[in-house]
Amino acid sequence: MDEGFYNETIFHRVINSFMIQGGGFTAELERKQTHAGVRNEAKNGLKNARGTIAMARTSQPHSATSQFFINHKDNDNLDYPSFDGWGYAVFGKVTKGMDVVDKIADVFTTSKRGMRNVPETPVIIESVTRVNSSQ
C-alpha cells in the first residue's frame, strides 16, 4: 500500500448483492504486476459480513496477492472453512462510505477482454493512504 500500488486501479468486478472487487487492474484492464502470494488467514475468526474487506484469490487457497473485495452483503459462504476448506480472509471493514460501495454496486456492468461483471465506465481508485486506527 505504501508504494502507491493501488493508485489509479479500478473495481474490475462488480456484482450487486455480492461484492465489489478491485486492486489488480488499470482502467485499461491491464493486469498490474504484484508481489508473491500470501498465506490464507481466513481462520482468523473474522466473518465476510456486509462492509468487510477480504482478500480475493484463485481456487488455490494461498494465491491472494493484491486484489481485494468489499462484501456488499453478508457472505457467510465465504467464511472459513467455506466450500473449499479455506475461505476468504477478512482483513478490514468500511467504517465510512458504505453509500459509495452501494453506488459502485449499482453500476452497469458488461463483459470486456474476457472478463465478466466489469463496470462499463471504469470505477477508479484514485489513491489509497494508510491511516491510524485511532483516527
ABEGO torsion letter per residue (X at the ends): XAAGAABGBBBABBBBGBBBBBGABBAAGBBBBBBBBBBBAAAAGBBBBBGBBBBBBBABAAABBABBBBBABBBAAABOAEAAGAEBBBABBBABGAAAAAAAAABBBBBBGGBBGBBABBBBBABBBBBBAAX
